Amino acid sequence: MYHLPDRFDGRECGFPVSQEALHQFDDLLPAPRSLCGDVDLQSHFADLERQSGLALPVNWTTAVVNYISLKNMSGL
């Protein structure tokens, strides 16, 4: 039920948070590093994302569509 809420009439319980509110935690978090552990691979995916023209995901389904699109474009 947790991983597939749409199959169990799940609903979105999130709420919007301003960038200003998020920035108050900048000093508490470690410096950003490559998400995948490989700077070159991270850069490759960032380039693919820019070139693809994919819209920013607004929910988990659009994030999955973007992931699959980027994966197919990268040949992985």
Phi and psi restraints in degrees (range 20) as a CNS / XPLOR table:
assign (resid 1 and name C) (resid 2 and name N)
       (resid 2 and name CA) (resid 2 and name C) 1.0 -66.7 20.0 2
assign (resid 2 and name N) (resid 2 and name CA)
       (resid 2 and name C) (resid 3 and name N) 1.0 -43.5 20.0 2
assign (resid 2 and name C) (resid 3 and name N)
       (resid 3 and name CA) (resid 3 and name C) 1.0 -82.7 20.0 2
assign (resid 3 and name N) (resid 3 and name CA)
       (resid 3 and name C) (resid 4 and name N) 1.0 -19.8 20.0 2
assign (resid 3 and name C) (resid 4 and name N)
       (resid 4 and name CA) (resid 4 and name C) 1.0 -132.2 20.0 2
assign (resid 4 and name N) (resid 4 and name CA)
       (resid 4 and name C) (resid 5 and name N) 1.0 63.3 20.0 2
assign (resid 4 and name C) (resid 5 and name N)
       (resid 5 and name CA) (resid 5 and name C) 1.0 -61.9 20.0 2
assign (resid 5 and name N) (resid 5 and name CA)
       (resid 5 and name C) (resid 6 and name N) 1.0 -28.9 20.0 2
assign (resid 5 and name C) (resid 6 and name N)
       (resid 6 and name CA) (resid 6 and name C) 1.0 -64.1 20.0 2
assign (resid 6 and name N) (resid 6 and name CA)
       (resid 6 and name C) (resid 7 and name N) 1.0 -25.4 20.0 2
assign (resid 6 and name C) (resid 7 and name N)
       (resid 7 and name CA) (resid 7 and name C) 1.0 -77.7 20.0 2
assign (resid 7 and name N) (resid 7 and name CA)
       (resid 7 and name C) (resid 8 and name N) 1.0 -12.1 20.0 2
assign (resid 7 and name C) (resid 8 and name N)
       (resid 8 and name CA) (resid 8 and name C) 1.0 -124.4 20.0 2
assign (resid 8 and name N) (resid 8 and name CA)
       (resid 8 and name C) (resid 9 and name N) 1.0 31.2 20.0 2
assign (resid 8 and name C) (resid 9 and name N)
       (resid 9 and name CA) (resid 9 and name C) 1.0 55.8 20.0 2
assign (resid 9 and name N) (resid 9 and name CA)
       (resid 9 and name C) (resid 10 and name N) 1.0 36.5 20.0 2
assign (resid 9 and name C) (resid 10 and name N)
       (resid 10 and name CA) (resid 10 and name C) 1.0 -67.5 20.0 2
assign (resid 10 and name N) (resid 10 and name CA)
       (resid 10 and name C) (resid 11 and name N) 1.0 162.3 20.0 2
assign (resid 10 and name C) (resid 11 and name N)
       (resid 11 and name CA) (resid 11 and name C) 1.0 -137.6 20.0 2
assign (resid 11 and name N) (resid 11 and name CA)
       (resid 11 and name C) (resid 12 and name N) 1.0 156.9 20.0 2
assign (resid 11 and name C) (resid 12 and name N)
       (resid 12 and name CA) (resid 12 and name C) 1.0 -78.2 20.0 2
assign (resid 12 and name N) (resid 12 and name CA)
       (resid 12 and name C) (resid 13 and name N) 1.0 121.0 20.0 2
assign (resid 12 and name C) (resid 13 and name N)
       (resid 13 and name CA) (resid 13 and name C) 1.0 -112.1 20.0 2
assign (resid 13 and name N) (resid 13 and name CA)
       (resid 13 and name C) (resid 14 and name N) 1.0 10.8 20.0 2
assign (resid 13 and name C) (resid 14 and name N)
       (resid 14 and name CA) (resid 14 and name C) 1.0 -72.8 20.0 2
assign (resid 14 and name N) (resid 14 and name CA)
       (resid 14 and name C) (resid 15 and name N) 1.0 170.1 20.0 2
assign (resid 14 and name C) (resid 15 and name N)
       (resid 15 and name CA) (resid 15 and name C) 1.0 -144.2 20.0 2
assign (resid 15 and name N) (resid 15 and name CA)
       (resid 15 and name C) (resid 16 and name N) 1.0 150.5 20.0 2
assign (resid 15 and name C) (resid 16 and name N)
       (resid 16 and name CA) (resid 16 and name C) 1.0 -69.7 20.0 2
assign (resid 16 and name N) (resid 16 and name CA)
       (resid 16 and name C) (resid 17 and name N) 1.0 143.9 20.0 2
assign (resid 16 and name C) (resid 17 and name N)
       (resid 17 and name CA) (resid 17 and name C) 1.0 -128.8 20.0 2
assign (resid 17 and name N) (resid 17 and name CA)
       (resid 17 and name C) (resid 18 and name N) 1.0 131.6 20.0 2
assign (resid 17 and name C) (resid 18 and name N)
       (resid 18 and name CA) (resid 18 and name C) 1.0 -71.9 20.0 2
assign (resid 18 and name N) (resid 18 and name CA)
       (resid 18 and name C) (resid 19 and name N) 1.0 154.7 20.0 2
assign (resid 18 and name C) (resid 19 and name N)
       (resid 19 and name CA) (resid 19 and name C) 1.0 -61.4 20.0 2
assign (resid 19 and name N) (resid 19 and name CA)
       (resid 19 and name C) (resid 20 and name N) 1.0 -35.1 20.0 2
assign (resid 19 and name C) (resid 20 and name N)
       (resid 20 and name CA) (resid 20 and name C) 1.0 -60.1 20.0 2
assign (resid 20 and name N) (resid 20 and name CA)
       (resid 20 and name C) (resid 21 and name N) 1.0 -43.5 20.0 2
assign (resid 20 and name C) (resid 21 and name N)
       (resid 21 and name CA) (resid 21 and name C) 1.0 -65.3 20.0 2
assign (resid 21 and name N) (resid 21 and name CA)
       (resid 21 and name C) (resid 22 and name N) 1.0 -37.1 20.0 2
assign (resid 21 and name C) (resid 22 and name N)
       (resid 22 and name CA) (resid 22 and name C) 1.0 -70.0 20.0 2
assign (resid 22 and name N) (resid 22 and name CA)
       (resid 22 and name C) (resid 23 and name N) 1.0 -36.3 20.0 2
assign (resid 22 and name C) (resid 23 and name N)
       (resid 23 and name CA) (resid 23 and name C) 1.0 -66.6 20.0 2
assign (resid 23 and name N) (resid 23 and name CA)
       (resid 23 and name C) (resid 24 and name N) 1.0 -17.9 20.0 2
assign (resid 23 and name C) (resid 24 and name N)
       (resid 24 and name CA) (resid 24 and name C) 1.0 -66.1 20.0 2
assign (resid 24 and name N) (resid 24 and name CA)
       (resid 24 and name C) (resid 25 and name N) 1.0 -14.6 20.0 2
assign (resid 24 and name C) (resid 25 and name N)
       (resid 25 and name CA) (resid 25 and name C) 1.0 -100.1 20.0 2
assign (resid 25 and name N) (resid 25 and name CA)
       (resid 25 and name C) (resid 26 and name N) 1.0 1.2 20.0 2
assign (resid 25 and name C) (resid 26 and name N)
       (resid 26 and name CA) (resid 26 and name C) 1.0 -55.5 20.0 2
assign (resid 26 and name N) (resid 26 and name CA)
       (resid 26 and name C) (resid 27 and name N) 1.0 -41.5 20.0 2
assign (resid 26 and name C) (resid 27 and name N)
       (resid 27 and name CA) (resid 27 and name C) 1.0 -71.4 20.0 2
assign (resid 27 and name N) (resid 27 and name CA)
       (resid 27 and name C) (resid 28 and name N) 1.0 -20.6 20.0 2
assign (resid 27 and name C) (resid 28 and name N)
       (resid 28 and name CA) (resid 28 and name C) 1.0 -86.6 20.0 2
assign (resid 28 and name N) (resid 28 and name CA)
       (resid 28 and name C) (resid 29 and name N) 1.0 -18.9 20.0 2
assign (resid 28 and name C) (resid 29 and name N)
       (resid 29 and name CA) (resid 29 and name C) 1.0 -96.4 20.0 2
assign (resid 29 and name N) (resid 29 and name CA)
       (resid 29 and name C) (resid 30 and name N) 1.0 149.2 20.0 2
assign (resid 29 and name C) (resid 30 and name N)
       (resid 30 and name CA) (resid 30 and name C) 1.0 -67.7 20.0 2
assign (resid 30 and name N) (resid 30 and name CA)
       (resid 30 and name C) (resid 31 and name N) 1.0 160.7 20.0 2
assign (resid 30 and name C) (resid 31 and name N)
       (resid 31 and name CA) (resid 31 and name C) 1.0 -59.9 20.0 2
assign (resid 31 and name N) (resid 31 and name CA)
       (resid 31 and name C) (resid 32 and name N) 1.0 142.5 20.0 2
assign (resid 31 and name C) (resid 32 and name N)
       (resid 32 and name CA) (resid 32 and name C) 1.0 -62.8 20.0 2
assign (resid 32 and name N) (resid 32 and name CA)
       (resid 32 and name C) (resid 33 and name N) 1.0 143.5 20.0 2
assign (resid 32 and name C) (resid 33 and name N)
       (resid 33 and name CA) (resid 33 and name C) 1.0 -130.3 20.0 2
assign (resid 33 and name N) (resid 33 and name CA)
       (resid 33 and name C) (resid 34 and name N) 1.0 177.2 20.0 2
assign (resid 33 and name C) (resid 34 and name N)
       (resid 34 and name CA) (resid 34 and name C) 1.0 -61.6 20.0 2
assign (resid 34 and name N) (resid 34 and name CA)
       (resid 34 and name C) (resid 35 and name N) 1.0 131.7 20.0 2
assign (resid 34 and name C) (resid 35 and name N)
       (resid 35 and name CA) (resid 35 and name C) 1.0 -66.1 20.0 2
assign (resid 35 and name N) (resid 35 and name CA)
       (resid 35 and name C) (resid 36 and name N) 1.0 -32.0 20.0 2
assign (resid 35 and name C) (resid 36 and name N)
       (resid 36 and name CA) (resid 36 and name C) 1.0 -102.2 20.0 2
assign (resid 36 and name N) (resid 36 and name CA)
       (resid 36 and name C) (resid 37 and name N) 1.0 -1.3 20.0 2
assign (resid 36 and name C) (resid 37 and name N)
       (resid 37 and name CA) (resid 37 and name C) 1.0 88.6 20.0 2
assign (resid 37 and name N) (resid 37 and name CA)
       (resid 37 and name C) (resid 38 and name N) 1.0 -9.8 20.0 2
assign (resid 37 and name C) (resid 38 and name N)
       (resid 38 and name CA) (resid 38 and name C) 1.0 -123.5 20.0 2
assign (resid 38 and name N) (resid 38 and name CA)
       (resid 38 and name C) (resid 39 and name N) 1.0 109.8 20.0 2
assign (resid 38 and name C) (resid 39 and name N)
       (resid 39 and name CA) (resid 39 and name C) 1.0 -58.6 20.0 2
assign (resid 39 and name N) (resid 39 and name CA)
       (resid 39 and name C) (resid 40 and name N) 1.0 -40.7 20.0 2
assign (resid 39 and name C) (resid 40 and name N)
       (resid 40 and name CA) (resid 40 and name C) 1.0 -65.6 20.0 2
assign (resid 40 and name N) (resid 40 and name CA)
       (resid 40 and name C) (resid 41 and name N) 1.0 -41.9 20.0 2
assign (resid 40 and name C) (resid 41 and name N)
       (resid 41 and name CA) (resid 41 and name C) 1.0 -67.0 20.0 2
assign (resid 41 and name N) (resid 41 and name CA)
       (resid 41 and name C) (resid 42 and name N) 1.0 -41.7 20.0 2
assign (resid 41 and name C) (resid 42 and name N)
       (resid 42 and name CA) (resid 42 and name C) 1.0 -60.1 20.0 2
assign (resid 42 and name N) (resid 42 and name CA)
       (resid 42 and name C) (resid 43 and name N) 1.0 -43.3 20.0 2
assign (resid 42 and name C) (resid 43 and name N)
       (resid 43 and name CA) (resid 43 and name C) 1.0 -63.8 20.0 2
assign (resid 43 and name N) (resid 43 and name CA)
       (resid 43 and name C) (resid 44 and name N) 1.0 -40.9 20.0 2
assign (resid 43 and name C) (resid 44 and name N)
       (resid 44 and name CA) (resid 44 and name C) 1.0 -59.1 20.0 2
assign (resid 44 and name N) (resid 44 and name CA)
       (resid 44 and name C) (resid 45 and name N) 1.0 -47.2 20.0 2
assign (resid 44 and name C) (resid 45 and name N)
       (resid 45 and name CA) (resid 45 and name C) 1.0 -67.4 20.0 2
assign (resid 45 and name N) (resid 45 and name CA)
       (resid 45 and name C) (resid 46 and name N) 1.0 -35.8 20.0 2
assign (resid 45 and name C) (resid 46 and name N)
       (resid 46 and name CA) (resid 46 and name C) 1.0 -63.8 20.0 2
assign (resid 46 and name N) (resid 46 and name CA)
       (resid 46 and name C) (resid 47 and name N) 1.0 -41.8 20.0 2
assign (resid 46 and name C) (resid 47 and name N)
       (resid 47 and name CA) (resid 47 and name C) 1.0 -63.5 20.0 2
assign (resid 47 and name N) (resid 47 and name CA)
       (resid 47 and name C) (resid 48 and name N) 1.0 -44.5 20.0 2
assign (resid 47 and name C) (resid 48 and name N)
       (resid 48 and name CA) (resid 48 and name C) 1.0 -59.3 20.0 2
assign (resid 48 and name N) (resid 48 and name CA)
       (resid 48 and name C) (resid 49 and name N) 1.0 -42.1 20.0 2
assign (resid 48 and name C) (resid 49 and name N)
       (resid 49 and name CA) (resid 49 and name C) 1.0 -63.1 20.0 2
assign (resid 49 and name N) (resid 49 and name CA)
       (resid 49 and name C) (resid 50 and name N) 1.0 -42.3 20.0 2
assign (resid 49 and name C) (resid 50 and name N)
       (resid 50 and name CA) (resid 50 and name C) 1.0 -65.2 20.0 2
assign (resid 50 and name N) (resid 50 and name CA)
       (resid 50 and name C) (resid 51 and name N) 1.0 -42.8 20.0 2
assign (resid 50 and name C) (resid 51 and name N)
       (resid 51 and name CA) (resid 51 and name C) 1.0 -72.8 20.0 2
assign (resid 51 and name N) (resid 51 and name CA)
       (resid 51 and name C) (resid 52 and name N) 1.0 -25.8 20.0 2
assign (resid 51 and name C) (resid 52 and name N)
       (resid 52 and name CA) (resid 52 and name C) 1.0 -73.6 20.0 2
assign (resid 52 and name N) (resid 52 and name CA)
       (resid 52 and name C) (resid 53 and name N) 1.0 -28.4 20.0 2
assign (resid 52 and name C) (resid 53 and name N)
       (resid 53 and name CA) (resid 53 and name C) 1.0 74.8 20.0 2
assign (resid 53 and name N) (resid 53 and name CA)
       (resid 53 and name C) (resid 54 and name N) 1.0 15.7 20.0 2
assign (resid 53 and name C) (resid 54 and name N)
       (resid 54 and name CA) (resid 54 and name C) 1.0 -65.5 20.0 2
assign (resid 54 and name N) (resid 54 and name CA)
       (resid 54 and name C) (resid 55 and name N) 1.0 140.4 20.0 2
assign (resid 54 and name C) (resid 55 and name N)
       (resid 55 and name CA) (resid 55 and name C) 1.0 -74.5 20.0 2
assign (resid 55 and name N) (resid 55 and name CA)
       (resid 55 and name C) (resid 56 and name N) 1.0 151.1 20.0 2
assign (resid 55 and name C) (resid 56 and name N)
       (resid 56 and name CA) (resid 56 and name C) 1.0 -61.7 20.0 2
assign (resid 56 and name N) (resid 56 and name CA)
       (resid 56 and name C) (resid 57 and name N) 1.0 137.1 20.0 2
assign (resid 56 and name C) (resid 57 and name N)
       (resid 57 and name CA) (resid 57 and name C) 1.0 -69.3 20.0 2
assign (resid 57 and name N) (resid 57 and name CA)
       (resid 57 and name C) (resid 58 and name N) 1.0 139.6 20.0 2
assign (resid 57 and name C) (resid 58 and name N)
       (resid 58 and name CA) (resid 58 and name C) 1.0 -109.4 20.0 2
assign (resid 58 and name N) (resid 58 and name CA)
       (resid 58 and name C) (resid 59 and name N) 1.0 -9.9 20.0 2
assign (resid 58 and name C) (resid 59 and name N)
       (resid 59 and name CA) (resid 59 and name C) 1.0 -155.9 20.0 2
assign (resid 59 and name N) (resid 59 and name CA)
       (resid 59 and name C) (resid 60 and name N) 1.0 179.5 20.0 2
assign (resid 59 and name C) (resid 60 and name N)
       (resid 60 and name CA) (resid 60 and name C) 1.0 -67.4 20.0 2
assign (resid 60 and name N) (resid 60 and name CA)
       (resid 60 and name C) (resid 61 and name N) 1.0 -29.8 20.0 2
assign (resid 60 and name C) (resid 61 and name N)
       (resid 61 and name CA) (resid 61 and name C) 1.0 -70.2 20.0 2
assign (resid 61 and name N) (resid 61 and name CA)
       (resid 61 and name C) (resid 62 and name N) 1.0 -41.1 20.0 2
assign (resid 61 and name C) (resid 62 and name N)
       (resid 62 and name CA) (resid 62 and name C) 1.0 -71.0 20.0 2
assign (resid 62 and name N) (resid 62 and name CA)
       (resid 62 and name C) (resid 63 and name N) 1.0 -29.7 20.0 2
assign (resid 62 and name C) (resid 63 and name N)
       (resid 63 and name CA) (resid 63 and name C) 1.0 -65.3 20.0 2
assign (resid 63 and name N) (resid 63 and name CA)
       (resid 63 and name C) (resid 64 and name N) 1.0 -40.7 20.0 2
assign (resid 63 and name C) (resid 64 and name N)
       (resid 64 and name CA) (resid 64 and name C) 1.0 -65.8 20.0 2
assign (resid 64 and name N) (resid 64 and name CA)
       (resid 64 and name C) (resid 65 and name N) 1.0 -42.5 20.0 2
assign (resid 64 and name C) (resid 65 and name N)
       (resid 65 and name CA) (resid 65 and name C) 1.0 -60.6 20.0 2
assign (resid 65 and name N) (resid 65 and name CA)
       (resid 65 and name C) (resid 66 and name N) 1.0 -44.7 20.0 2
assign (resid 65 and name C) (resid 66 and name N)
       (resid 66 and name CA) (resid 66 and name C) 1.0 -62.6 20.0 2
assign (resid 66 and name N) (resid 66 and name CA)
       (resid 66 and name C) (resid 67 and name N) 1.0 -43.4 20.0 2
assign (resid 66 and name C) (resid 67 and name N)
       (resid 67 and name CA) (resid 67 and name C) 1.0 -58.6 20.0 2
assign (resid 67 and name N) (resid 67 and name CA)
       (resid 67 and name C) (resid 68 and name N) 1.0 -48.4 20.0 2
assign (resid 67 and name C) (resid 68 and name N)
       (resid 68 and name CA) (resid 68 and name C) 1.0 -64.4 20.0 2
assign (resid 68 and name N) (resid 68 and name CA)
       (resid 68 and name C) (resid 69 and name N) 1.0 -40.7 20.0 2
assign (resid 68 and name C) (resid 69 and name N)
       (resid 69 and name CA) (resid 69 and name C) 1.0 -62.2 20.0 2
assign (resid 69 and name N) (resid 69 and name CA)
       (resid 69 and name C) (resid 70 and name N) 1.0 -48.0 20.0 2
assign (resid 69 and name C) (resid 70 and name N)
       (resid 70 and name CA) (resid 70 and name C) 1.0 -64.4 20.0 2
assign (resid 70 and name N) (resid 70 and name CA)
       (resid 70 and name C) (resid 71 and name N) 1.0 -38.0 20.0 2
assign (resid 70 and name C) (resid 71 and name N)
       (resid 71 and name CA) (resid 71 and name C) 1.0 -63.3 20.0 2
assign (resid 71 and name N) (resid 71 and name CA)
       (resid 71 and name C) (resid 72 and name N) 1.0 -44.1 20.0 2
assign (resid 71 and name C) (resid 72 and name N)
       (resid 72 and name CA) (resid 72 and name C) 1.0 -65.9 20.0 2
assign (resid 72 and name N) (resid 72 and name CA)
       (resid 72 and name C) (resid 73 and name N) 1.0 -39.7 20.0 2
assign (resid 72 and name C) (resid 73 and name N)
       (resid 73 and name CA) (resid 73 and name C) 1.0 -66.1 20.0 2
assign (resid 73 and name N) (resid 73 and name CA)
       (resid 73 and name C) (resid 74 and name N) 1.0 -32.1 20.0 2
assign (resid 73 and name C) (resid 74 and name N)
       (resid 74 and name CA) (resid 74 and name C) 1.0 -82.8 20.0 2
assign (resid 74 and name N) (resid 74 and name CA)
       (resid 74 and name C) (resid 75 and name N) 1.0 -14.1 20.0 2
assign (resid 74 and name C) (resid 75 and name N)
       (resid 75 and name CA) (resid 75 and name C) 1.0 78.9 20.0 2
assign (resid 75 and name N) (resid 75 and name CA)
       (resid 75 and name C) (resid 76 and name N) 1.0 18.2 20.0 2
